[in-house]
Amino acid sequence: MKFCVIIVNYNGVSKTLDAMSSCLAEGVLAQHCIVIDNGSDDGSVEVISQRFPDAKILANSCNAGFARAVNQGLAVADRDFVMVLNNDAQLLSGTLEAVTCCFLAWPRAALVGARLIDPVGRTQNVVAALPRFWHEILPRALLKRMAPKYFGGRLSGERQSVNVPSLIGAAMTVRRSFLPQLGMLDEDFFFYLEETEWCARAHRLGFDVVFCPDARVEHALGGTARKFQVGSRIEFQRSRLLYARKVEGRIPWVVLSFWMPVKAAINFLANGIAMVLTLGLLPRQRKRCLTYGGILMWHLLFRPTHWGLPGKCSK
């Protein structure tokens, strides 16, 4: 088997065990399963070590973020292809064989993404346009009409492998021989958009980024975002501004630096009015108001670095 699999774990031991079991069922040897634990306090390291004693487990003392954790795994990976698999995802039958076929069919493919399917069998969106600052300004419904392939999820229903702008990174495989040219994930991204920047970099260097629909992965979707709703949204805002500065340029970064707090204020005000009109009786409305209020406060306080997801390592 030509694959290593990297799984990042943060207080999600049961999901990680399921993800690892699916990898072994697909023929990945336990010693080629690399788990990076980001400072879990639920006994993850001990449980995983007992269940899979031959697996490689790298334990961080704090939450190092997704990109840094994956890079730790890439540094010790020794197979031709390295899959980065979310711990809430599971390989389905034939996944790795399909990924191998896509790499063979696309000799310039640096990154290959699998089709993502939710637990009830519905296809999730895995293909995305590379972010542009005006995507944050125009209504989502208009973007879907302008580019339904990338904003409406239509490419995720493709039956043939295709070169795409960007992939959702829940089950993304990198060709290890291209890593010296491509480079590892940018560790300035703590959570969100690190794989998007990787895809943008791959295209800039002349590589292909391929969606492989025959490779199927079951993905639960959004566990961290649901558990830490305000913190995860703040991390997205931070990563979006970072992406604008690093990839899009100074002017898009300046535009978004002013627009994003305005957008947060509009959303907070609209949801606050809706909450008053419904007498605060709708839990979902209260949660939305709290989320946008937290985002707005983060912007107004000059975007403090310690806000966001918990347990982060100090720089």
C-alpha positions in Angstrom: 0.0 0.0 0.0 1.4 3.3 -1.1 -0.5 5.5 1.4 0.1 7.2 4.7 -2.9 8.7 6.4 -2.6 11.8 8.7 -5.4 12.4 11.2 -5.5 15.4 13.5 -7.3 14.8 16.8 -8.6 17.2 19.4 -10.8 15.7 22.1 -12.5 13.5 19.5 -11.1 10.0 20.4 -14.2 8.0 19.3 -14.3 9.6 15.9 -10.6 9.2 15.5 -10.8 5.5 16.3 -13.5 5.1 13.7 -11.5 7.0 11.1 -8.5 4.8 11.8 -10.5 1.6 11.6 -11.8 2.7 8.1 -8.2 3.2 7.0 -7.1 -0.2 8.2 -10.1 -1.7 6.4 -8.9 -0.1 3.2 -5.5 -1.7 3.6 -3.4 1.0 5.3 -1.0 -0.5 7.8 -1.3 0.7 11.3 2.3 2.0 11.2 1.3 4.2 8.3 -1.6 5.8 10.3 -0.2 9.0 11.8 -2.3 10.7 14.5 -1.4 14.1 15.7 -3.1 15.0 19.0 -3.5 18.7 19.6 -3.4 18.7 23.4 -6.6 16.7 24.1 -7.7 16.3 27.7 -10.0 13.4 27.1 -7.4 10.6 27.3 -7.2 10.4 23.5 -3.5 9.5 23.3 -3.8 6.7 25.8 -6.9 5.2 24.2 -5.6 5.4 20.7 -2.2 3.9 21.8 -4.0 0.9 23.4 -6.3 0.3 20.4 -3.7 0.8 17.7 -0.3 0.2 19.3 1.6 0.3 16.0 0.2 3.6 14.9 2.4 6.7 15.0 1.1 9.1 17.5 2.6 12.6 17.9 1.3 14.4 21.0 1.3 18.2 21.3 0.9 19.8 24.7 -1.4 22.4 23.3 -3.7 23.1 20.3 -1.2 23.7 17.5 -3.8 24.2 14.9 -4.6 22.1 11.9 -1.8 23.2 9.5 1.0 22.8 12.0 -0.3 19.4 13.1 -0.6 18.2 9.5 3.0 19.4 8.8 4.2 17.4 11.8 2.7 14.3 10.1 4.0 15.2 6.7 7.5 15.4 8.2 7.4 11.7 9.2 5.3 10.3 6.3 7.2 7.9 4.1 4.8 6.7 1.5 4.2 7.9 -2.1 0.8 9.4 -1.3 -0.2 11.1 2.0 -3.9 11.5 2.7 -5.0 14.2 5.2 -8.2 12.8 6.7 -10.5 14.6 9.1 -11.2 12.6 12.2 -14.9 12.9 11.5 -14.5 11.2 8.1 -14.3 7.5 7.2 -12.9 5.9 4.0 -15.5 3.8 2.1 -14.7 0.7 0.0 -12.3 1.4 -2.9 -11.4 4.9 -1.9 -7.6 4.5 -2.0 -7.7 2.5 -5.2 -9.7 5.4 -6.9 -7.3 8.0 -5.6 -4.3 6.0 -7.0 -6.0 5.9 -10.4 -6.6 9.6 -10.3 -2.9 10.3 -9.6 -1.9 8.0 -12.4 -4.3 9.7 -14.8 -3.1 13.2 -13.8 0.7 13.1 -13.6 0.8 16.8 -12.6 -1.7 16.4 -9.8 -0.2 17.5 -6.5 -3.5 17.3 -4.6 -6.5 14.9 -5.1 -9.7 15.3 -3.2 -12.4 12.6 -2.6 -16.1 12.8 -3.0 -17.6 13.6 0.4 -20.9 11.9 1.5 -22.8 12.6 4.6 -24.0 9.8 6.9 -27.3 9.5 5.1 -25.7 9.3 1.7 -26.1 12.9 0.4 -23.2 14.4 -1.6 -21.5 17.3 0.2 -19.9 20.2 -1.6 -16.1 19.5 -2.0 -15.2 21.9 -4.8 -14.9 25.6 -4.3 -13.7 28.7 -6.2 -10.6 30.3 -4.9 -11.7 33.1 -2.6 -11.9 36.7 -4.0 -12.6 39.6 -1.8 -15.8 40.5 -3.7 -17.2 37.0 -2.7 -17.6 38.5 0.8 -19.5 41.5 -0.5 -22.0 40.0 -3.0 -25.0 38.0 -1.7 -24.5 34.2 -1.7 -27.6 33.7 -3.9 -26.1 35.9 -6.6 -22.8 34.1 -6.5 -24.6 30.8 -7.0 -26.3 32.2 -10.0 -23.1 33.6 -11.4 -21.0 30.4 -10.8 -23.2 27.5 -9.9 -20.3 25.0 -10.4 -18.3 26.5 -7.5 -21.0 28.1 -5.3 -23.9 25.8 -6.0 -22.0 22.5 -5.5 -22.6 21.2 -9.1 -19.0 20.1 -9.6 -19.3 17.9 -6.6 -21.7 15.8 -8.7 -19.2 15.2 -11.5 -18.7 11.6 -12.5 -15.2 12.1 -14.1 -12.1 13.4 -12.4 -11.6 17.1 -13.1 -9.0 19.8 -12.4 -10.6 22.3 -10.0 -9.7 25.6 -8.4 -9.9 24.4 -4.8 -10.9 21.5 -2.6 -12.5 21.1 0.8 -9.8 19.4 2.8 -11.7 16.7 4.7 -10.0 14.0 2.6 -7.2 15.4 0.6 -4.2 13.5 -0.7 -0.9 15.0 -1.6 1.7 13.4 -3.9 4.8 13.3 -1.6 7.3 13.6 -4.4 5.9 17.1 -5.2 6.2 18.4 -1.6 9.8 19.9 -2.0 8.3 22.2 -4.7 4.9 22.6 -3.3 5.8 23.1 0.3 3.8 22.2 3.3 0.7 23.9 4.7 1.1 27.5 5.8 1.1 27.4 9.6 0.0 31.0 9.9 -3.5 29.6 9.2 -4.7 28.1 12.5 -8.1 26.7 11.4 -9.8 27.2 8.0 -8.5 28.1 4.5 -5.1 26.4 5.0 -6.0 23.8 2.3 -7.4 26.6 0.1 -4.1 28.4 0.2 -2.3 25.1 -0.6 -4.6 24.7 -3.7 -3.9 28.2 -4.8 -0.2 27.7 -4.4 -0.3 24.4 -6.3 -2.0 26.1 -9.3 0.5 29.0 -9.1 3.3 26.5 -9.4 1.8 24.8 -12.4 0.4 21.7 -10.6 -3.1 20.3 -10.9 -5.7 20.0 -8.1 -8.0 17.2 -9.0 -11.5 16.2 -7.7 -11.7 12.4 -7.8 -15.4 11.4 -7.7 -14.8 7.7 -7.6 -13.0 8.0 -4.2 -15.8 8.2 -1.6 -15.5 9.3 2.0 -18.2 9.6 4.6 -18.0 12.9 6.4 -20.0 14.0 9.4 -19.3 17.7 8.7 -18.7 20.6 11.0 -18.1 19.0 14.4 -15.7 21.7 15.6 -17.8 24.5 14.2 -20.9 23.2 16.0 -19.1 22.7 19.3 -17.3 26.1 19.3 -19.7 28.2 17.2 -18.4 31.7 18.1 -14.8 30.7 18.3 -14.8 28.8 15.0 -16.4 31.7 13.2 -13.8 34.1 14.6 -11.1 31.7 13.3 -12.7 31.8 9.9 -12.7 35.6 9.9 -9.1 35.6 11.0 -8.1 33.1 8.2 -10.1 35.0 5.6 -8.2 38.2 6.3 -4.9 36.3 6.3 -5.8 34.7 3.0 -6.6 38.1 1.5 -3.3 39.6 2.7 -1.1 36.6 1.6 -2.8 35.6 -1.7 -5.1 38.4 -3.0 -2.9 41.4 -2.2 -3.0 44.6 -0.2 -6.1 46.3 -1.7 -8.4 43.2 -1.2 -7.0 42.9 2.4 -7.8 46.6 3.1 -11.3 46.3 1.6 -12.1 43.2 3.7 -10.6 44.7 6.9 -13.2 47.5 6.7 -16.1 45.5 5.2 -16.1 42.4 7.5 -16.8 44.3 10.7 -19.5 46.3 8.8 -21.1 43.0 7.6 -20.9 41.6 11.2 -22.7 44.7 12.5 -25.4 44.4 9.9 -25.9 40.7 10.7 -25.9 41.4 14.5 -28.4 44.2 14.1 -30.7 42.2 11.9 -30.7 39.1 14.1 -31.1 41.3 17.2 -34.2 42.8 15.8 -35.5 39.3 14.8 -34.8 38.1 18.4 -36.7 41.0 19.9 -39.7 40.4 17.6 -39.8 36.7 18.5 -39.4 37.6 22.2 -36.2 35.6 22.4 -38.1 32.4 22.3 -36.2 30.8 19.4 -33.0 29.2 20.5 -31.5 29.3 17.0 -32.2 33.0 16.7 -30.5 33.6 20.1 -27.5 31.6 19.0 -27.2 33.5 15.7 -27.4 36.8 17.6 -24.7 35.7 20.0 -22.4 34.5 17.2 -22.6 37.7 15.2 -22.2 39.7 18.4 -19.0 37.8 19.2 -17.6 38.3 15.7 -18.4 42.1 15.9 -16.8 42.4 19.3 -13.7 40.7 18.0 -13.4 43.2 15.2 -14.1 46.2 17.4 -11.4 45.1 19.9 -8.8 45.1 17.1 -9.0 41.3 16.5 -7.2 39.9 19.7 -5.1 37.0 18.8 -6.2 34.9 21.8 -9.8 34.9 20.8 -11.1 31.9 18.8 -10.8 28.2 19.5 -9.6 27.1 22.9 -6.2 25.7 24.1 -4.1 27.3 21.4 -0.4 27.2 21.6 1.4 30.5 22.1 3.4 31.6 19.1 
